[in-house]
Amino acid sequence: MRAVLMEIEKAPFDGGFLDISVPGHSSEEISYHILLMHEARLIEAVDLSSLDGVCWKPKRLTYEGHEFLDAARNDTFWKKAKDKVTTSTGALTLEGLKIALSALMKHAITGGM
């Protein structure tokens, strides 16, 4: 998810959809994650699915997507947030990551990191 968000951020916004690729991930896997991020309001995306299969393409990051990516961009924060959420809950969820990243950023701002 983080890699897809970074790819969307790099692309110029012209109002159309983007073709995103992430090494090591299939187009089907990327399309599914684009759908999930669209549902989570991290991105705007279009459904180009047809009888040939499911196909979601991103258009742009939303404000919430930019905020999430800015918090997740730091590799140390990202790893700590993933570890904290997985250890605490046994699962890795977007909401858990949002909370953990927010707490890490707040802790860093107040001088704790």
Backbone atoms as SQL, in Angstrom:
CREATE TABLE atoms (id INTEGER PRIMARY KEY, chain TEXT, resi INTEGER, resn TEXT, atom TEXT, x REAL, y REAL, z REAL);
INSERT INTO atoms VALUES
  (1, 'A', 1, 'MET', 'N', 0.825, -1.186, 0.000),
  (2, 'A', 1, 'MET', 'CA', 0.000, 0.000, 0.000),
  (3, 'A', 1, 'MET', 'C', 0.874, 1.256, 0.000),
  (4, 'A', 2, 'ARG', 'N', 1.870, 1.287, 0.868),
  (5, 'A', 2, 'ARG', 'CA', 2.743, 2.466, 0.961),
  (6, 'A', 2, 'ARG', 'C', 3.459, 2.698, -0.367),
  (7, 'A', 3, 'ALA', 'N', 3.940, 1.631, -0.990),
  (8, 'A', 3, 'ALA', 'CA', 4.646, 1.764, -2.272),
  (9, 'A', 3, 'ALA', 'C', 3.718, 2.294, -3.360),
  (10, 'A', 4, 'VAL', 'N', 2.475, 1.844, -3.375),
  (11, 'A', 4, 'VAL', 'CA', 1.504, 2.327, -4.364),
  (12, 'A', 4, 'VAL', 'C', 1.223, 3.804, -4.129),
  (13, 'A', 5, 'LEU', 'N', 1.041, 4.202, -2.883),
  (14, 'A', 5, 'LEU', 'CA', 0.810, 5.620, -2.578),
  (15, 'A', 5, 'LEU', 'C', 1.979, 6.477, -3.036),
  (16, 'A', 6, 'MET', 'N', 3.193, 5.994, -2.835),
  (17, 'A', 6, 'MET', 'CA', 4.376, 6.745, -3.259),
  (18, 'A', 6, 'MET', 'C', 4.428, 6.887, -4.781),
  (19, 'A', 7, 'GLU', 'N', 4.029, 5.841, -5.499),
  (20, 'A', 7, 'GLU', 'CA', 3.998, 5.900, -6.957),
  (21, 'A', 7, 'GLU', 'C', 2.944, 6.902, -7.439),
  (22, 'A', 8, 'ILE', 'N', 1.792, 6.910, -6.794),
  (23, 'A', 8, 'ILE', 'CA', 0.735, 7.863, -7.163),
  (24, 'A', 8, 'ILE', 'C', 1.222, 9.283, -6.910),
  (25, 'A', 9, 'GLU', 'N', 1.885, 9.493, -5.781),
  (26, 'A', 9, 'GLU', 'CA', 2.370, 10.823, -5.438),
  (27, 'A', 9, 'GLU', 'C', 3.376, 11.339, -6.473),
  (28, 'A', 10, 'LYS', 'N', 4.226, 10.450, -6.998),
  (29, 'A', 10, 'LYS', 'CA', 5.250, 10.850, -7.966),
  (30, 'A', 10, 'LYS', 'C', 4.666, 11.293, -9.301),
  (31, 'A', 11, 'ALA', 'N', 3.515, 10.765, -9.652),
  (32, 'A', 11, 'ALA', 'CA', 2.926, 11.034, -10.965),
  (33, 'A', 11, 'ALA', 'C', 2.287, 12.418, -11.006),
  (34, 'A', 12, 'PRO', 'N', 2.436, 13.118, -12.124),
  (35, 'A', 12, 'PRO', 'CA', 1.779, 14.426, -12.251),
  (36, 'A', 12, 'PRO', 'C', 0.254, 14.247, -12.326),
  (37, 'A', 13, 'PHE', 'N', -0.467, 15.171, -11.720),
  (38, 'A', 13, 'PHE', 'CA', -1.924, 15.086, -11.739),
  (39, 'A', 13, 'PHE', 'C', -2.451, 15.859, -12.943),
  (40, 'A', 14, 'ASP', 'N', -3.123, 15.148, -13.854),
  (41, 'A', 14, 'ASP', 'CA', -3.713, 15.800, -15.022),
  (42, 'A', 14, 'ASP', 'C', -5.214, 15.514, -15.128),
  (43, 'A', 15, 'GLY', 'N', -5.772, 14.907, -14.093),
  (44, 'A', 15, 'GLY', 'CA', -7.201, 14.612, -14.078),
  (45, 'A', 15, 'GLY', 'C', -7.563, 13.228, -14.578),
  (46, 'A', 16, 'GLY', 'N', -6.611, 12.568, -15.257),
  (47, 'A', 16, 'GLY', 'CA', -6.862, 11.231, -15.777),
  (48, 'A', 16, 'GLY', 'C', -6.402, 10.163, -14.794),
  (49, 'A', 17, 'PHE', 'N', -6.571, 8.917, -15.198),
  (50, 'A', 17, 'PHE', 'CA', -6.113, 7.835, -14.334),
  (51, 'A', 17, 'PHE', 'C', -4.648, 7.528, -14.605),
  (52, 'A', 18, 'LEU', 'N', -4.007, 6.847, -13.660),
  (53, 'A', 18, 'LEU', 'CA', -2.584, 6.536, -13.727),
  (54, 'A', 18, 'LEU', 'C', -2.363, 5.041, -13.880),
  (55, 'A', 19, 'ASP', 'N', -1.329, 4.682, -14.605),
  (56, 'A', 19, 'ASP', 'CA', -0.876, 3.295, -14.665),
  (57, 'A', 19, 'ASP', 'C', 0.271, 3.164, -13.670),
  (58, 'A', 20, 'ILE', 'N', 0.053, 2.394, -12.629),
  (59, 'A', 20, 'ILE', 'CA', 1.022, 2.228, -11.553),
  (60, 'A', 20, 'ILE', 'C', 1.595, 0.817, -11.600),
  (61, 'A', 21, 'SER', 'N', 2.898, 0.732, -11.415),
  (62, 'A', 21, 'SER', 'CA', 3.515, -0.586, -11.260),
  (63, 'A', 21, 'SER', 'C', 4.441, -0.537, -10.057),
  (64, 'A', 22, 'VAL', 'N', 4.494, -1.645, -9.347),
  (65, 'A', 22, 'VAL', 'CA', 5.361, -1.789, -8.185),
  (66, 'A', 22, 'VAL', 'C', 6.097, -3.116, -8.354),
  (67, 'A', 23, 'PRO', 'N', 7.424, -3.067, -8.436),
  (68, 'A', 23, 'PRO', 'CA', 8.183, -4.311, -8.622),
  (69, 'A', 23, 'PRO', 'C', 7.809, -5.363, -7.578),
  (70, 'A', 24, 'GLY', 'N', 7.624, -6.590, -8.051),
  (71, 'A', 24, 'GLY', 'CA', 7.300, -7.696, -7.159),
  (72, 'A', 24, 'GLY', 'C', 5.817, -7.871, -6.881),
  (73, 'A', 25, 'HIS', 'N', 4.974, -7.033, -7.503),
  (74, 'A', 25, 'HIS', 'CA', 3.529, -7.118, -7.280),
  (75, 'A', 25, 'HIS', 'C', 2.810, -7.166, -8.624),
  (76, 'A', 26, 'SER', 'N', 1.829, -8.056, -8.734),
  (77, 'A', 26, 'SER', 'CA', 1.079, -8.203, -9.978),
  (78, 'A', 26, 'SER', 'C', 0.111, -7.038, -10.172),
  (79, 'A', 27, 'SER', 'N', -0.323, -6.849, -11.406),
  (80, 'A', 27, 'SER', 'CA', -1.293, -5.784, -11.683),
  (81, 'A', 27, 'SER', 'C', -2.613, -6.057, -10.966),
  (82, 'A', 28, 'GLU', 'N', -2.966, -7.339, -10.789),
  (83, 'A', 28, 'GLU', 'CA', -4.198, -7.687, -10.067),
  (84, 'A', 28, 'GLU', 'C', -4.091, -7.300, -8.592),
  (85, 'A', 29, 'GLU', 'N', -2.937, -7.574, -8.001),
  (86, 'A', 29, 'GLU', 'CA', -2.710, -7.221, -6.593),
  (87, 'A', 29, 'GLU', 'C', -2.748, -5.702, -6.410),
  (88, 'A', 30, 'ILE', 'N', -2.102, -4.978, -7.308),
  (89, 'A', 30, 'ILE', 'CA', -2.095, -3.514, -7.234),
  (90, 'A', 30, 'ILE', 'C', -3.511, -2.977, -7.414),
  (91, 'A', 31, 'SER', 'N', -4.249, -3.516, -8.369),
  (92, 'A', 31, 'SER', 'CA', -5.618, -3.082, -8.615),
  (93, 'A', 31, 'SER', 'C', -6.490, -3.275, -7.378),
  (94, 'A', 32, 'TYR', 'N', -6.345, -4.417, -6.719),
  (95, 'A', 32, 'TYR', 'CA', -7.133, -4.685, -5.507),
  (96, 'A', 32, 'TYR', 'C', -6.778, -3.690, -4.400),
  (97, 'A', 33, 'HIS', 'N', -5.500, -3.390, -4.229),
  (98, 'A', 33, 'HIS', 'CA', -5.098, -2.437, -3.200),
  (99, 'A', 33, 'HIS', 'C', -5.559, -1.022, -3.543),
  (100, 'A', 34, 'ILE', 'N', -5.606, -0.700, -4.828),
  (101, 'A', 34, 'ILE', 'CA', -6.141, 0.600, -5.245),
  (102, 'A', 34, 'ILE', 'C', -7.617, 0.692, -4.869),
  (103, 'A', 35, 'LEU', 'N', -8.383, -0.380, -5.093),
  (104, 'A', 35, 'LEU', 'CA', -9.785, -0.418, -4.680),
  (105, 'A', 35, 'LEU', 'C', -9.896, -0.187, -3.171),
  (106, 'A', 36, 'LEU', 'N', -9.089, -0.893, -2.383),
  (107, 'A', 36, 'LEU', 'CA', -9.140, -0.744, -0.928),
  (108, 'A', 36, 'LEU', 'C', -8.788, 0.672, -0.490),
  (109, 'A', 37, 'MET', 'N', -7.759, 1.254, -1.102),
  (110, 'A', 37, 'MET', 'CA', -7.367, 2.615, -0.732),
  (111, 'A', 37, 'MET', 'C', -8.418, 3.634, -1.151),
  (112, 'A', 38, 'HIS', 'N', -9.110, 3.364, -2.259),
  (113, 'A', 38, 'HIS', 'CA', -10.222, 4.211, -2.680),
  (114, 'A', 38, 'HIS', 'C', -11.347, 4.139, -1.639),
  (115, 'A', 39, 'GLU', 'N', -11.681, 2.935, -1.213),
  (116, 'A', 39, 'GLU', 'CA', -12.721, 2.767, -0.194),
  (117, 'A', 39, 'GLU', 'C', -12.334, 3.439, 1.120),
  (118, 'A', 40, 'ALA', 'N', -11.036, 3.449, 1.435),
  (119, 'A', 40, 'ALA', 'CA', -10.549, 4.070, 2.669),
  (120, 'A', 40, 'ALA', 'C', -10.358, 5.580, 2.518),
  (121, 'A', 41, 'ARG', 'N', -10.653, 6.107, 1.339),
  (122, 'A', 41, 'ARG', 'CA', -10.565, 7.535, 1.030),
  (123, 'A', 41, 'ARG', 'C', -9.131, 8.083, 1.061),
  (124, 'A', 42, 'LEU', 'N', -8.147, 7.205, 0.817),
  (125, 'A', 42, 'LEU', 'CA', -6.767, 7.659, 0.704),
  (126, 'A', 42, 'LEU', 'C', -6.472, 8.162, -0.702),
  (127, 'A', 43, 'ILE', 'N', -7.232, 7.644, -1.680),
  (128, 'A', 43, 'ILE', 'CA', -7.053, 8.044, -3.076),
  (129, 'A', 43, 'ILE', 'C', -8.405, 8.162, -3.754),
  (130, 'A', 44, 'GLU', 'N', -8.399, 8.867, -4.880),
  (131, 'A', 44, 'GLU', 'CA', -9.523, 8.805, -5.803),
  (132, 'A', 44, 'GLU', 'C', -9.106, 7.843, -6.897),
  (133, 'A', 45, 'ALA', 'N', -10.007, 6.961, -7.287),
  (134, 'A', 45, 'ALA', 'CA', -9.700, 5.965, -8.300),
  (135, 'A', 45, 'ALA', 'C', -10.924, 5.728, -9.172),
  (136, 'A', 46, 'VAL', 'N', -10.675, 5.121, -10.336),
  (137, 'A', 46, 'VAL', 'CA', -11.758, 4.796, -11.255),
  (138, 'A', 46, 'VAL', 'C', -11.809, 3.292, -11.466),
  (139, 'A', 47, 'ASP', 'N', -13.019, 2.798, -11.602),
  (140, 'A', 47, 'ASP', 'CA', -13.249, 1.377, -11.852),
  (141, 'A', 47, 'ASP', 'C', -13.319, 1.161, -13.353),
  (142, 'A', 48, 'LEU', 'N', -12.308, 0.521, -13.902),
  (143, 'A', 48, 'LEU', 'CA', -12.267, 0.211, -15.328),
  (144, 'A', 48, 'LEU', 'C', -12.487, -1.276, -15.572),
  (145, 'A', 49, 'SER', 'N', -13.111, -1.936, -14.612),
  (146, 'A', 49, 'SER', 'CA', -13.361, -3.375, -14.716),
  (147, 'A', 49, 'SER', 'C', -14.265, -3.678, -15.905),
  (148, 'A', 50, 'SER', 'N', -14.067, -4.869, -16.456),
  (149, 'A', 50, 'SER', 'CA', -14.870, -5.316, -17.586),
  (150, 'A', 50, 'SER', 'C', -15.064, -6.823, -17.457),
  (151, 'A', 51, 'LEU', 'N', -15.600, -7.422, -18.474),
  (152, 'A', 51, 'LEU', 'CA', -15.756, -8.874, -18.461),
  (153, 'A', 51, 'LEU', 'C', -14.398, -9.577, -18.434),
  (154, 'A', 52, 'ASP', 'N', -13.348, -8.850, -18.794),
  (155, 'A', 52, 'ASP', 'CA', -11.994, -9.414, -18.777),
  (156, 'A', 52, 'ASP', 'C', -11.403, -9.468, -17.378),
  (157, 'A', 53, 'GLY', 'N', -12.013, -8.757, -16.426),
  (158, 'A', 53, 'GLY', 'CA', -11.503, -8.795, -15.058),
  (159, 'A', 53, 'GLY', 'C', -11.616, -7.467, -14.344),
  (160, 'A', 54, 'VAL', 'N', -11.232, -7.499, -13.086),
  (161, 'A', 54, 'VAL', 'CA', -11.274, -6.316, -12.230),
  (162, 'A', 54, 'VAL', 'C', -10.082, -5.423, -12.551),
  (163, 'A', 55, 'CYS', 'N', -10.339, -4.122, -12.656),
  (164, 'A', 55, 'CYS', 'CA', -9.271, -3.175, -12.961),
  (165, 'A', 55, 'CYS', 'C', -9.600, -1.818, -12.346),
  (166, 'A', 56, 'TRP', 'N', -8.876, -1.466, -11.296),
  (167, 'A', 56, 'TRP', 'CA', -9.011, -0.158, -10.672),
  (168, 'A', 56, 'TRP', 'C', -7.743, 0.621, -10.936),
  (169, 'A', 57, 'LYS', 'N', -7.894, 1.895, -11.319),
  (170, 'A', 57, 'LYS', 'CA', -6.748, 2.771, -11.605),
  (171, 'A', 57, 'LYS', 'C', -6.854, 4.016, -10.725),
  (172, 'A', 58, 'PRO', 'N', -5.730, 4.423, -10.138),
  (173, 'A', 58, 'PRO', 'CA', -5.746, 5.624, -9.296),
  (174, 'A', 58, 'PRO', 'C', -5.765, 6.900, -10.135),
  (175, 'A', 59, 'LYS', 'N', -6.338, 7.959, -9.553),
  (176, 'A', 59, 'LYS', 'CA', -6.309, 9.277, -10.179),
  (177, 'A', 59, 'LYS', 'C', -5.400, 10.218, -9.397),
  (178, 'A', 60, 'ARG', 'N', -5.572, 10.229, -8.066),
  (179, 'A', 60, 'ARG', 'CA', -4.782, 11.141, -7.240),
  (180, 'A', 60, 'ARG', 'C', -4.893, 10.748, -5.778),
  (181, 'A', 61, 'LEU', 'N', -3.967, 11.266, -4.977),
  (182, 'A', 61, 'LEU', 'CA', -4.071, 11.136, -3.529),
  (183, 'A', 61, 'LEU', 'C', -5.090, 12.141, -3.028),
  (184, 'A', 62, 'THR', 'N', -5.845, 11.781, -2.024),
  (185, 'A', 62, 'THR', 'CA', -6.727, 12.730, -1.345),
  (186, 'A', 62, 'THR', 'C', -5.909, 13.433, -0.254),
  (187, 'A', 63, 'TYR', 'N', -6.532, 14.398, 0.404),
  (188, 'A', 63, 'TYR', 'CA', -5.866, 15.057, 1.525),
  (189, 'A', 63, 'TYR', 'C', -5.478, 14.018, 2.576),
  (190, 'A', 64, 'GLU', 'N', -6.419, 13.123, 2.895),
  (191, 'A', 64, 'GLU', 'CA', -6.145, 12.081, 3.884),
  (192, 'A', 64, 'GLU', 'C', -5.020, 11.155, 3.412),
  (193, 'A', 65, 'GLY', 'N', -4.964, 10.896, 2.116),
  (194, 'A', 65, 'GLY', 'CA', -3.896, 10.079, 1.558),
  (195, 'A', 65, 'GLY', 'C', -2.535, 10.741, 1.703),
  (196, 'A', 66, 'HIS', 'N', -2.483, 12.048, 1.458),
  (197, 'A', 66, 'HIS', 'CA', -1.234, 12.790, 1.646),
  (198, 'A', 66, 'HIS', 'C', -0.808, 12.756, 3.110),
  (199, 'A', 67, 'GLU', 'N', -1.756, 12.949, 4.007),
  (200, 'A', 67, 'GLU', 'CA', -1.445, 12.929, 5.443),
  (201, 'A', 67, 'GLU', 'C', -0.915, 11.559, 5.867),
  (202, 'A', 68, 'PHE', 'N', -1.575, 10.501, 5.411),
  (203, 'A', 68, 'PHE', 'CA', -1.134, 9.148, 5.755),
  (204, 'A', 68, 'PHE', 'C', 0.259, 8.882, 5.196),
  (205, 'A', 69, 'LEU', 'N', 0.479, 9.228, 3.933),
  (206, 'A', 69, 'LEU', 'CA', 1.772, 8.976, 3.308),
  (207, 'A', 69, 'LEU', 'C', 2.877, 9.785, 3.975),
  (208, 'A', 70, 'ASP', 'N', 2.601, 11.017, 4.337),
  (209, 'A', 70, 'ASP', 'CA', 3.617, 11.817, 5.021),
  (210, 'A', 70, 'ASP', 'C', 4.025, 11.168, 6.344),
  (211, 'A', 71, 'ALA', 'N', 3.067, 10.597, 7.049),
  (212, 'A', 71, 'ALA', 'CA', 3.376, 9.908, 8.307),
  (213, 'A', 71, 'ALA', 'C', 4.088, 8.579, 8.055),
  (214, 'A', 72, 'ALA', 'N', 3.752, 7.909, 6.961),
  (215, 'A', 72, 'ALA', 'CA', 4.292, 6.573, 6.672),
  (216, 'A', 72, 'ALA', 'C', 5.606, 6.602, 5.891),
  (217, 'A', 73, 'ARG', 'N', 5.991, 7.756, 5.392),
  (218, 'A', 73, 'ARG', 'CA', 7.163, 7.864, 4.522),
  (219, 'A', 73, 'ARG', 'C', 8.460, 7.478, 5.235),
  (220, 'A', 74, 'ASN', 'N', 8.580, 7.857, 6.479),
  (221, 'A', 74, 'ASN', 'CA', 9.789, 7.566, 7.249),
  (222, 'A', 74, 'ASN', 'C', 9.856, 6.067, 7.533),
  (223, 'A', 75, 'ASP', 'N', 10.931, 5.422, 7.060),
  (224, 'A', 75, 'ASP', 'CA', 11.065, 3.968, 7.216),
  (225, 'A', 75, 'ASP', 'C', 11.048, 3.531, 8.678),
  (226, 'A', 76, 'THR', 'N', 11.648, 4.332, 9.560),
  (227, 'A', 76, 'THR', 'CA', 11.668, 3.983, 10.988),
  (228, 'A', 76, 'THR', 'C', 10.270, 4.036, 11.570),
  (229, 'A', 77, 'PHE', 'N', 9.524, 5.107, 11.280),
  (230, 'A', 77, 'PHE', 'CA', 8.138, 5.215, 11.759),
  (231, 'A', 77, 'PHE', 'C', 7.299, 4.070, 11.208),
  (232, 'A', 78, 'TRP', 'N', 7.472, 3.780, 9.914),
  (233, 'A', 78, 'TRP', 'CA', 6.676, 2.736, 9.267),
  (234, 'A', 78, 'TRP', 'C', 6.898, 1.387, 9.938),
  (235, 'A', 79, 'LYS', 'N', 8.167, 1.038, 10.154),
  (236, 'A', 79, 'LYS', 'CA', 8.479, -0.252, 10.787),
  (237, 'A', 79, 'LYS', 'C', 7.958, -0.296, 12.222),
  (238, 'A', 80, 'LYS', 'N', 8.173, 0.777, 12.980),
  (239, 'A', 80, 'LYS', 'CA', 7.690, 0.813, 14.367),
  (240, 'A', 80, 'LYS', 'C', 6.168, 0.708, 14.422),
  (241, 'A', 81, 'ALA', 'N', 5.481, 1.415, 13.534),
  (242, 'A', 81, 'ALA', 'CA', 4.015, 1.385, 13.514),
  (243, 'A', 81, 'ALA', 'C', 3.515, -0.022, 13.173),
  (244, 'A', 82, 'LYS', 'N', 4.094, -0.650, 12.150),
  (245, 'A', 82, 'LYS', 'CA', 3.688, -2.007, 11.776),
  (246, 'A', 82, 'LYS', 'C', 3.938, -2.985, 12.919),
  (247, 'A', 83, 'ASP', 'N', 5.116, -2.888, 13.545),
  (248, 'A', 83, 'ASP', 'CA', 5.436, -3.778, 14.664),
  (249, 'A', 83, 'ASP', 'C', 4.477, -3.573, 15.831),
  (250, 'A', 84, 'LYS', 'N', 4.193, -2.327, 16.155),
  (251, 'A', 84, 'LYS', 'CA', 3.312, -2.011, 17.291),
  (252, 'A', 84, 'LYS', 'C', 1.897, -2.545, 17.051),
  (253, 'A', 85, 'VAL', 'N', 1.381, -2.305, 15.852),
  (254, 'A', 85, 'VAL', 'CA', 0.017, -2.750, 15.543),
  (255, 'A', 85, 'VAL', 'C', -0.065, -4.273, 15.541),
  (256, 'A', 86, 'THR', 'N', 0.889, -4.914, 14.904),
  (257, 'A', 86, 'THR', 'CA', 0.877, -6.376, 14.822),
  (258, 'A', 86, 'THR', 'C', 1.042, -7.012, 16.199),
  (259, 'A', 87, 'THR', 'N', 1.944, -6.471, 17.003),
  (260, 'A', 87, 'THR', 'CA', 2.170, -7.010, 18.349),
  (261, 'A', 87, 'THR', 'C', 0.941, -6.796, 19.240),
  (262, 'A', 88, 'SER', 'N', 0.345, -5.623, 19.144),
  (263, 'A', 88, 'SER', 'CA', -0.788, -5.278, 20.014),
  (264, 'A', 88, 'SER', 'C', -2.083, -5.977, 19.634),
  (265, 'A', 89, 'THR', 'N', -2.296, -6.157, 18.326),
  (266, 'A', 89, 'THR', 'CA', -3.599, -6.653, 17.885),
  (267, 'A', 89, 'THR', 'C', -3.552, -8.014, 17.194),
  (268, 'A', 90, 'GLY', 'N', -2.380, -8.425, 16.757),
  (269, 'A', 90, 'GLY', 'CA', -2.271, -9.674, 16.013),
  (270, 'A', 90, 'GLY', 'C', -2.660, -9.531, 14.554),
  (271, 'A', 91, 'ALA', 'N', -3.010, -8.320, 14.135),
  (272, 'A', 91, 'ALA', 'CA', -3.397, -8.053, 12.749),
  (273, 'A', 91, 'ALA', 'C', -2.818, -6.710, 12.336),
  (274, 'A', 92, 'LEU', 'N', -2.710, -6.520, 11.042),
  (275, 'A', 92, 'LEU', 'CA', -2.190, -5.259, 10.515),
  (276, 'A', 92, 'LEU', 'C', -3.305, -4.586, 9.727),
  (277, 'A', 93, 'THR', 'N', -3.923, -3.570, 10.328),
  (278, 'A', 93, 'THR', 'CA', -5.028, -2.874, 9.688),
  (279, 'A', 93, 'THR', 'C', -4.654, -1.437, 9.387),
  (280, 'A', 94, 'LEU', 'N', -5.345, -0.863, 8.426),
  (281, 'A', 94, 'LEU', 'CA', -5.115, 0.529, 8.065),
  (282, 'A', 94, 'LEU', 'C', -5.424, 1.445, 9.239),
  (283, 'A', 95, 'GLU', 'N', -6.534, 1.209, 9.911),
  (284, 'A', 95, 'GLU', 'CA', -6.892, 2.052, 11.060),
  (285, 'A', 95, 'GLU', 'C', -5.843, 1.949, 12.161),
  (286, 'A', 96, 'GLY', 'N', -5.343, 0.742, 12.397),
  (287, 'A', 96, 'GLY', 'CA', -4.292, 0.565, 13.383),
  (288, 'A', 96, 'GLY', 'C', -3.035, 1.317, 12.999),
  (289, 'A', 97, 'LEU', 'N', -2.673, 1.261, 11.721),
  (290, 'A', 97, 'LEU', 'CA', -1.498, 1.988, 11.246),
  (291, 'A', 97, 'LEU', 'C', -1.685, 3.494, 11.390),
  (292, 'A', 98, 'LYS', 'N', -2.876, 3.987, 11.073),
  (293, 'A', 98, 'LYS', 'CA', -3.144, 5.420, 11.220),
  (294, 'A', 98, 'LYS', 'C', -2.932, 5.860, 12.665),
  (295, 'A', 99, 'ILE', 'N', -3.463, 5.086, 13.600),
  (296, 'A', 99, 'ILE', 'CA', -3.341, 5.423, 15.027),
  (297, 'A', 99, 'ILE', 'C', -1.884, 5.359, 15.470),
  (298, 'A', 100, 'ALA', 'N', -1.186, 4.282, 15.083),
  (299, 'A', 100, 'ALA', 'CA', 0.207, 4.119, 15.504),
  (300, 'A', 100, 'ALA', 'C', 1.100, 5.195, 14.896),
  (301, 'A', 101, 'LEU', 'N', 0.911, 5.496, 13.622),
  (302, 'A', 101, 'LEU', 'CA', 1.722, 6.533, 12.978),
  (303, 'A', 101, 'LEU', 'C', 1.461, 7.894, 13.606),
  (304, 'A', 102, 'SER', 'N', 0.204, 8.169, 13.893),
  (305, 'A', 102, 'SER', 'CA', -0.150, 9.432, 14.537),
  (306, 'A', 102, 'SER', 'C', 0.504, 9.541, 15.910),
  (307, 'A', 103, 'ALA', 'N', 0.475, 8.458, 16.683),
  (308, 'A', 103, 'ALA', 'CA', 1.091, 8.460, 18.017),
  (309, 'A', 103, 'ALA', 'C', 2.606, 8.648, 17.917),
  (310, 'A', 104, 'LEU', 'N', 3.226, 7.989, 16.949),
  (311, 'A', 104, 'LEU', 'CA', 4.678, 8.144, 16.766),
  (312, 'A', 104, 'LEU', 'C', 5.033, 9.574, 16.374),
  (313, 'A', 105, 'MET', 'N', 4.255, 10.168, 15.507),
  (314, 'A', 105, 'MET', 'CA', 4.525, 11.547, 15.099),
  (315, 'A', 105, 'MET', 'C', 4.322, 12.502, 16.269),
  (316, 'A', 106, 'LYS', 'N', 3.270, 12.294, 17.030),
  (317, 'A', 106, 'LYS', 'CA', 2.999, 13.147, 18.188),
  (318, 'A', 106, 'LYS', 'C', 4.136, 13.021, 19.197),
  (319, 'A', 107, 'HIS', 'N', 4.594, 11.805, 19.412),
  (320, 'A', 107, 'HIS', 'CA', 5.703, 11.547, 20.337),
  (321, 'A', 107, 'HIS', 'C', 6.980, 12.240, 19.838),
  (322, 'A', 108, 'ALA', 'N', 7.235, 12.195, 18.539),
  (323, 'A', 108, 'ALA', 'CA', 8.429, 12.835, 17.982),
  (324, 'A', 108, 'ALA', 'C', 8.338, 14.349, 18.089),
  (325, 'A', 109, 'ILE', 'N', 7.150, 14.896, 17.865),
  (326, 'A', 109, 'ILE', 'CA', 6.959, 16.345, 17.931),
  (327, 'A', 109, 'ILE', 'C', 7.149, 16.868, 19.346),
  (328, 'A', 110, 'THR', 'N', 6.705, 16.095, 20.308),
  (329, 'A', 110, 'THR', 'CA', 6.828, 16.536, 21.688),
  (330, 'A', 110, 'THR', 'C', 8.202, 16.195, 22.278),
  (331, 'A', 111, 'GLY', 'N', 9.107, 15.695, 21.429),
  (332, 'A', 111, 'GLY', 'CA', 10.478, 15.466, 21.867),
  (333, 'A', 111, 'GLY', 'C', 10.810, 14.087, 22.363),
  (334, 'A', 112, 'GLY', 'N', 9.960, 13.110, 22.092),
  (335, 'A', 112, 'GLY', 'CA', 10.181, 11.790, 22.649),
  (336, 'A', 112, 'GLY', 'C', 10.939, 10.814, 21.772),
  (337, 'A', 113, 'MET', 'N', 11.029, 11.052, 20.462),
  (338, 'A', 113, 'MET', 'CA', 11.674, 10.046, 19.616),
  (339, 'A', 113, 'MET', 'C', 13.149, 10.217, 19.677);
